[in-house]
């Protein structure tokens, strides 16, 4: 199947093709099933939001971080259903979902620190505690044991921030590289020489 005949990016049909010809038969069941599961997941998320809001009145940050973490699943479902309905938008939807997933790790770190009473209280209560680095999957390597300190929290925050930045940059580069698959960019460069 050539890209020009399907009118889309990387062989995916465009919205105008779908509106005139309809979806392929094997897609219809999958799209309907995924859309139903997405609606059910959104319902459970809203229910969890309301229940958590009812019992989490003391700490606004705990509520926001928890909801930020729980929103990963409905967002993934919504983005991938959107990518199934509009196949040419799949790479953009994937970029949004994966970027939010990396942000949820920052929410998780913030939630853990909030449960401990903040950075200062965490450092105070865990100061001098030994942290074993030979946890799975690195349990077979003889890694050192380090003492917990404020520097340990800072290093963890930097690792999470690094993941967020790398996810954003690599996702953006992926979007740029796959902007126009139909023109076969690398092959066109080779043919010109």
HELIX and SHEET records of a PDB file:
HELIX    1   1 UNK A    3  UNK A    6  1                                   4    
HELIX    2   2 UNK A    9  UNK A   11  5                                   3    
HELIX    3   3 UNK A   15  UNK A   21  1                                   7    
HELIX    4   4 UNK A   25  UNK A   55  1                                  31    
HELIX    5   5 UNK A   60  UNK A   85  1                                  26    
HELIX    6   6 UNK A   87  UNK A   89  5                                   3    
HELIX    7   7 UNK A   90  UNK A  115  1                                  26    
HELIX    8   8 UNK A  119  UNK A  126  1                                   8    
HELIX    9   9 UNK A  150  UNK A  177  1                                  28    
HELIX   10  10 UNK A  181  UNK A  183  5                                   3    
HELIX   11  11 UNK A  185  UNK A  192  1                                   8    
SHEET    1   A 2 UNK A 130  UNK A 132  0                                        
SHEET    2   A 2 UNK A 145  UNK A 147 -1                                        
END                                                                             
